[in-house]
């Protein structure tokens, strides 16, 4: 059996939104006859099924569903095991609002392999409508394995993602690490915050089943979560799939162990090296690693920055230095909105190496950036540790 239970009209509705485009773009039709409709009449009997399928495709582009059914029926008669013809016949009946006949044909096409997109969409819809999420996830998996870049992937996955039973069924397919996981973990500029949060939650659950995808695969999605101001969700997912986990919820890498001009993760410190400014990681005597920085320019410049996610309020920032005398009065902290430090503006009050400086995140800011600024000076500075906490 391909599916179970009777087909309901809701199942047909679940498929109808994408069925026409799916059929029109389906593969497996003879390319010559598809390109030259007049040639399909010249194809001899043994190959007639492919030409009839092409004729059905052509009729479909005209939305002549009666002709689609007629041509597809001829193709089935010529070659009953041609999945394209059977799938087109079933699809034509579905589009002509003949659910019982469509179901009978889809039950046949469902036995002829996993690459006919309309057939997989149909049984996916049946699974969603009957709340058989195992069936729906199985068919969604088949669709995406055949075409990992399937344009309507999110339409197919969303009903599974939004139901706890659907999520479990989807995760069961993900455990096998199908080829479409690469696309699933990619950033999607069009996705809503809610969709990204669902995806992050599902991937965290996947790691709970013992499947860690690694830093490289989840990196783009984690960056997107951070850029959307969803740092806590990003940390949860990163910690689940990447061994290089953030050290804390408020601040990552407080001891400056990872410095890079281009962030390897969205939690890393960013450095701002120019001809007059040099920032690097340095191991001092005794194995103590410090962030060493110099500023030979004539202005105060940003040297280090990382994204943070702080609730509204005031926060105290403090820094420990390897040689406090070289740092005192030269280092400042700020929090601005966006991915760029912008301008420092007024010098913050207080000494970072003593009582600290008070900073506050801008209101209604999705992406907050904590930045350290350095005044010009002849001596290099060495930073050992930074801390941030709620101001009393």
C-alpha positions in Angstrom: 0.0 0.0 0.0 1.2 3.5 -0.8 -1.0 5.2 1.7 -3.9 4.5 3.9 -7.5 5.6 4.3 -9.7 7.5 1.8 -8.4 10.6 0.2 -10.0 13.8 1.5 -10.5 17.0 -0.4 -8.2 18.8 2.0 -5.4 16.6 0.8 -6.1 17.7 -2.7 -5.9 21.3 -1.6 -2.6 20.7 0.1 -1.2 19.6 -3.3 -3.0 21.9 -5.7 -1.0 25.1 -4.8 2.2 23.6 -6.2 0.9 20.7 -8.4 0.6 22.6 -11.7 4.2 24.0 -11.6 5.5 20.6 -10.4 4.0 18.8 -13.4 5.0 21.4 -15.9 8.6 21.2 -14.7 8.8 17.5 -14.2 11.7 15.6 -15.7 11.8 12.3 -17.7 9.8 13.4 -20.7 11.4 12.8 -24.1 13.3 16.0 -24.8 12.9 16.0 -28.6 9.1 15.8 -28.5 8.9 18.3 -25.7 10.9 20.8 -27.7 9.0 20.1 -31.0 5.3 19.3 -30.3 4.7 18.4 -34.0 7.2 15.6 -33.8 5.2 13.7 -31.1 2.8 12.4 -33.8 5.6 10.7 -35.6 6.9 8.5 -32.7 6.3 4.7 -33.3 4.4 2.5 -30.9 7.2 1.2 -28.5 8.2 4.8 -27.8 4.7 6.2 -27.9 4.4 6.5 -24.2 7.0 9.2 -24.0 5.5 11.1 -26.8 2.1 10.9 -25.2 3.5 12.1 -22.0 5.1 15.0 -23.9 1.7 15.8 -25.5 0.1 15.7 -22.0 2.8 18.2 -20.8 2.0 20.5 -23.7 -1.7 20.3 -23.0 -0.9 21.1 -19.4 0.8 24.4 -20.4 -2.5 25.3 -22.1 -4.4 24.2 -19.0 -6.4 21.9 -21.2 -6.9 19.2 -18.5 -9.2 17.1 -20.6 -6.5 16.8 -23.2 -3.9 16.1 -20.5 -6.0 13.2 -19.3 -6.6 11.9 -22.9 -2.9 12.0 -23.8 -1.7 10.6 -20.5 -4.3 7.7 -20.8 -2.8 6.8 -24.3 0.6 6.8 -22.7 -0.4 4.5 -20.0 -2.1 2.1 -22.5 1.2 2.1 -24.5 3.4 1.5 -21.5 1.6 0.8 -18.2 4.8 1.0 -16.2 5.8 4.5 -17.4 5.7 6.5 -14.2 5.5 9.8 -16.1 2.4 8.8 -18.0 0.7 7.3 -14.9 1.6 10.4 -12.8 0.3 12.7 -15.5 -2.9 10.8 -15.7 -3.4 10.9 -12.0 -2.5 14.6 -12.0 -5.0 15.4 -14.8 -7.8 13.7 -12.8 -6.8 15.6 -9.7 -6.9 18.9 -11.6 -10.2 18.0 -13.1 -11.6 17.4 -9.6 -12.0 13.7 -9.8 -10.5 12.7 -6.4 -11.4 9.0 -6.5 -10.0 8.4 -10.0 -7.0 10.5 -9.2 -6.4 8.4 -6.0 -6.6 5.2 -7.9 -4.0 6.4 -10.5 -1.7 7.8 -7.8 -1.7 4.5 -6.0 -0.3 2.9 -9.2 2.2 5.7 -9.9 3.3 5.5 -6.2 4.5 2.0 -6.9 6.6 2.9 -9.9 9.5 4.7 -8.1 10.2 7.8 -6.1 11.1 10.4 -8.8 7.7 11.5 -10.0 7.2 14.8 -8.3 3.4 15.1 -8.6 3.0 11.6 -7.1 5.2 12.4 -4.2 3.4 15.7 -3.6 0.0 13.9 -3.7 1.0 11.3 -1.1 2.6 14.0 1.0 -0.7 15.8 0.9 -2.6 12.7 2.0 -0.2 12.2 4.9 -0.7 15.8 6.1 -4.5 15.6 5.7 -4.7 12.3 7.5 -2.1 13.3 10.1 0.1 10.5 9.1 3.3 12.5 9.5 5.5 9.5 8.9 4.1 9.2 5.4 4.2 13.0 4.8 7.9 13.2 6.0 8.8 10.1 3.9 7.4 11.8 0.7 8.9 15.2 1.6 12.2 13.5 2.0 11.8 11.8 -1.4 11.0 15.1 -3.1 14.0 16.9 -1.6 16.4 14.0 -2.2 15.5 14.1 -5.9 15.8 17.9 -6.0 17.7 19.4 -3.0 17.1 22.9 -4.5 13.4 22.4 -4.9 11.9 25.9 -5.1 8.8 25.0 -3.0 10.8 23.2 -0.3 9.6 25.5 2.5 5.9 25.0 1.5 6.4 21.3 1.9 8.4 21.4 5.1 6.4 24.0 7.1 3.4 21.8 7.9 5.9 19.3 9.3 7.9 21.8 11.2 4.9 23.4 12.9 3.4 20.2 14.4 5.3 18.3 17.2 4.5 14.9 15.4 5.6 16.3 12.1 8.9 17.5 13.6 9.6 14.1 15.0 8.9 12.5 11.7 11.1 15.0 9.9 14.0 14.5 12.3 13.7 10.8 11.7 14.5 11.5 8.1 17.2 14.0 8.9 19.1 11.4 11.0 20.1 9.7 7.7 21.8 13.0 6.7 20.1 13.3 3.3 21.6 15.5 0.6 19.0 18.3 1.2 20.3 19.1 4.7 22.9 21.4 3.2 20.2 23.5 1.7 18.1 23.3 4.9 21.0 24.7 7.0 21.7 27.5 4.5 20.7 31.1 5.3 17.4 32.3 3.8 17.0 36.0 3.6 13.2 35.6 2.8 12.5 33.4 5.9 10.6 35.0 8.8 12.0 35.1 12.3 9.5 32.4 13.3 10.6 30.1 10.5 14.3 30.5 11.4 13.5 29.8 15.1 11.6 26.6 14.1 14.5 25.5 12.0 17.0 26.2 14.8 14.9 24.2 17.2 14.6 21.3 14.9 18.4 21.2 14.3 19.0 21.3 18.1 16.6 18.3 18.5 18.5 16.6 15.7 21.8 17.0 17.7 19.9 15.4 20.7 19.5 12.3 18.6 23.3 12.0 18.3 23.7 13.8 14.9 26.2 16.7 15.0 26.5 18.4 11.6 29.7 20.3 12.4 30.6 24.0 12.4 30.8 24.4 8.6 27.3 23.2 7.9 25.5 25.2 10.5 27.6 28.3 10.2 25.6 30.3 7.7 22.3 29.7 9.6 24.0 30.7 12.8 25.2 33.9 11.3 21.7 34.7 10.1 20.2 34.1 13.5 22.8 36.4 15.1 22.1 39.1 12.5 18.4 38.8 13.2 19.0 39.5 16.9 18.4 35.8 17.9 21.7 35.2 19.6 20.4 32.8 22.3 19.0 30.5 19.6 22.2 30.8 17.6 24.3 29.8 20.6 22.0 26.8 21.4 22.3 25.5 17.8 26.1 26.3 17.5 26.8 24.6 20.8 24.8 21.5 19.7 26.6 21.0 16.4 30.0 22.6 16.7 32.7 21.6 19.2 33.9 25.2 19.4 31.1 26.4 21.6 30.7 29.9 22.9 32.0 30.3 26.5 29.1 32.3 27.9 25.7 33.7 27.2 26.6 37.4 27.4 30.1 37.4 26.0 32.0 34.9 23.8 35.8 34.3 24.3 36.3 36.7 27.2 40.0 35.8 27.3 40.6 36.6 23.6 41.6 33.1 22.5 40.1 33.5 18.9 40.9 36.6 16.9 40.2 36.9 13.2 39.8 39.6 10.6 36.9 37.6 9.1 34.7 35.9 11.7 34.8 32.1 11.6 31.7 32.1 13.7 29.3 35.0 14.5 30.6 34.9 18.1 34.2 35.5 17.4 36.0 38.7 18.0 36.5 40.8 14.9 39.8 42.6 14.5 40.3 45.9 12.6 43.7 45.9 11.2 44.9 48.7 8.9 48.3 50.2 8.0 48.4 52.1 11.3 46.5 49.6 13.5 47.6 46.1 14.3 45.6 43.6 16.4 46.8 40.0 16.9 46.8 37.1 19.3 50.1 36.7 21.2 51.3 34.1 23.6 53.4 35.7 26.4 55.9 34.0 28.6 54.2 31.5 30.8 51.7 30.6 28.2 49.3 33.5 28.8 47.5 34.5 25.6 46.7 38.1 25.1 45.2 40.3 22.5 48.0 42.7 21.5 47.1 45.9 19.8 48.8 49.1 18.6 47.5 52.3 17.2 49.9 54.5 15.3 47.3 56.6 13.7 46.2 60.1 14.8 42.6 59.1 15.9 40.8 56.7 18.3 39.9 53.6 16.3 38.0 50.4 16.9 40.3 47.4 17.5 38.0 44.5 18.6 34.3 43.9 18.3 31.7 41.1 18.8 28.0 40.8 18.7 26.1 40.6 21.9 22.4 40.3 22.9 21.7 42.3 26.0 18.4 43.1 27.6 17.6 46.8 28.1 19.6 48.4 30.9 23.0 49.5 32.0 26.1 47.2 31.9 29.6 47.5 33.4 32.5 46.5 31.2 35.9 45.8 32.7 39.2 44.8 31.1 42.4 43.1 32.6 45.7 44.0 30.9 49.1 42.4 31.0 50.7 45.8 31.5 48.1 48.2 32.9 50.3 51.2 32.5 50.2 51.0 28.7 46.4 50.7 28.6 45.1 53.1 31.3 43.2 56.1 29.8 43.5 54.7 26.2 40.8 52.1 26.0 37.1 52.6 25.7 34.0 50.5 25.2 30.7 51.1 23.3 27.6 49.2 22.2 26.0 50.3 19.0 23.3 49.0 16.8 24.3 47.2 13.6 27.2 45.1 12.3 29.6 48.1 12.0 31.2 50.0 15.0 30.3 53.3 13.4 31.7 56.3 15.3 32.6 56.3 19.0 31.1 59.7 19.7 31.6 61.0 23.2 34.3 59.3 25.3 32.7 57.0 27.9 33.3 57.9 31.5 35.3 55.7 33.8 38.4 53.5 33.5 38.1 50.1 31.9 41.0 48.8 34.0 39.5 50.0 37.3 35.8 50.6 38.1 34.9 49.9 34.5 32.7 51.8 32.0 29.0 51.9 31.9 27.4 51.1 28.5 23.8 50.5 27.5 22.4 48.8 24.4 20.4 51.0 22.0 16.6 50.5 22.2 14.8 48.4 19.7 18.1 47.0 18.2 18.2 43.6 16.7 21.9 43.3 16.3 24.1 44.8 19.1 27.9 45.3 18.7 30.2 45.6 21.6 33.4 47.4 20.5 36.7 48.2 22.1 38.4 51.4 21.0 42.1 52.4 21.4 43.5 55.9 21.5 46.8 56.6 19.6 50.0 55.8 21.5 53.6 54.7 21.1 53.2 51.5 23.2 51.5 48.3 22.3 48.8 47.1 24.7 48.1 43.5 25.8 44.5 42.6 26.9 44.0 39.4 29.0 40.3 39.4 29.8 37.1 41.3 29.4 34.0 41.0 31.5 30.5 42.5 31.2 27.8 42.4 33.9 24.7 44.2 35.0 25.4 47.6 36.6 24.2 47.9 40.1 
